[in-house]
Amino acid sequence: MRTLCAAALVAAPLALTATPAQALASCTVNGRPVSGTAVSGTAGPDYISCGALALGDSVDGLGGSDYIVINGIVAGTVSGGAGGDSITANAGTTANGRILGGSDGDFIFVGPNAGTVDGGLGSDFCRVASGNPPINC
């Protein structure tokens, strides 16, 4: 019995150890909480709101005219996908992250930018507060 208890005490901390490789994005998609390293919208119009995106995290609006808001630092990738999208990431720095408008005409508003802001195809409007200028806008 003592051996079983000792083994449980040794194994318990190992089971609770998480690997720090990727953080989970905490988002809402059309008002529903979603978490994970890859968050996607639907084929139609979506409202996606997230906190910070760590390196490796991604948000993809997919099709439709999406409204995407990132309320923290962007180190991952935000993609509007197909459709005329509105992407706002001005609450934190785009730190080596990527914000991609996708196809069609998009509106992209970004605060300090140390990453990439790319409007993609279509006639896009991009505004970057400071740092790297946007491309394809």
C-alpha positions in Angstrom: 0.0 0.0 0.0 2.8 2.4 0.9 4.5 1.7 -2.5 1.3 2.6 -4.3 0.9 5.9 -2.4 4.5 6.8 -3.0 4.1 6.1 -6.7 1.0 8.3 -6.9 2.9 11.2 -5.2 5.7 11.0 -7.7 3.4 10.6 -10.8 0.9 13.4 -9.8 3.3 16.4 -10.5 4.3 14.8 -13.8 0.7 14.7 -14.9 0.1 18.3 -14.1 3.2 19.6 -16.0 2.3 21.4 -19.3 4.7 22.0 -22.1 5.1 25.7 -22.7 5.5 25.3 -26.5 2.2 27.1 -27.3 -0.3 29.1 -25.4 -4.0 28.8 -25.9 -5.8 31.7 -27.5 -8.9 32.7 -25.6 -11.5 33.9 -28.1 -15.2 34.2 -28.8 -16.6 33.4 -32.2 -20.1 34.8 -32.7 -20.5 35.1 -28.9 -19.4 31.6 -28.1 -16.2 31.0 -26.1 -13.5 29.1 -28.1 -10.0 28.3 -27.0 -7.1 26.6 -28.7 -4.1 27.4 -30.8 -6.2 27.6 -34.1 -9.5 29.5 -34.0 -11.7 29.6 -37.1 -14.8 31.4 -38.1 -17.5 30.1 -40.4 -18.2 30.3 -44.2 -20.5 33.3 -43.4 -19.9 36.6 -41.6 -18.4 36.3 -38.1 -17.5 38.4 -35.1 -14.3 37.1 -33.6 -12.8 38.6 -30.5 -9.5 37.4 -28.9 -7.0 38.3 -26.2 -3.3 38.1 -27.1 -2.1 35.6 -29.7 1.1 33.8 -28.9 3.6 32.6 -31.4 2.0 29.6 -33.2 -1.6 30.7 -32.5 -3.8 31.6 -35.4 -7.2 33.1 -36.1 -8.9 32.6 -39.5 -12.2 34.3 -40.4 -12.6 31.9 -43.4 -15.4 33.2 -45.8 -17.8 36.0 -45.4 -17.3 39.6 -44.2 -15.8 39.1 -40.8 -15.1 41.5 -38.0 -12.0 40.4 -36.1 -10.7 42.1 -32.9 -7.5 41.2 -31.1 -7.2 42.9 -27.7 -3.6 42.1 -26.9 -0.2 41.4 -28.4 -0.2 39.6 -31.8 2.8 37.2 -32.1 0.7 34.6 -34.1 -1.3 35.0 -37.4 -4.6 36.6 -38.1 -6.2 36.0 -41.4 -9.5 37.5 -42.6 -9.9 34.9 -45.4 -12.3 35.5 -48.3 -14.7 38.4 -48.1 -14.4 42.1 -47.1 -13.2 41.9 -43.5 -12.5 44.4 -40.8 -9.5 43.5 -38.6 -8.5 45.6 -35.6 -5.4 44.9 -33.5 -4.6 48.2 -31.8 -4.7 47.3 -28.2 -1.2 45.7 -28.2 1.9 45.4 -30.4 2.0 43.2 -33.5 5.2 41.6 -32.3 6.6 39.6 -35.2 3.0 38.4 -35.9 1.2 38.5 -39.2 -2.1 40.1 -40.0 -3.4 39.1 -43.4 -6.5 40.6 -45.0 -7.1 37.9 -47.6 -9.0 38.4 -50.8 -11.5 41.2 -51.4 -11.5 44.7 -49.9 -10.5 44.7 -46.2 -10.2 47.3 -43.5 -7.2 46.7 -41.2 -6.3 48.9 -38.2 -3.2 48.0 -36.2 -1.3 49.7 -33.3 2.4 49.5 -33.1 3.6 47.0 -35.7 6.8 45.0 -35.5 5.4 42.2 -37.7 3.7 42.1 -41.1 0.4 43.7 -42.1 -0.6 42.5 -45.6 -3.9 43.6 -47.1 -3.7 40.8 -49.8 -5.8 40.9 -52.9 -8.5 43.5 -53.5 -8.7 47.2 -52.7 -7.8 47.4 -49.0 -7.5 50.2 -46.4 -4.8 49.7 -43.8 -3.7 52.0 -41.0 -0.7 51.2 -38.8 0.0 53.5 -35.9 3.8 53.0 -35.9 6.5 50.6 -37.0 6.6 48.5 -40.1 4.3 49.9 -42.9 1.6 47.7 -44.4 1.9 46.1 -47.8 -0.7 45.5 -50.5 -2.9 48.3 -49.1 
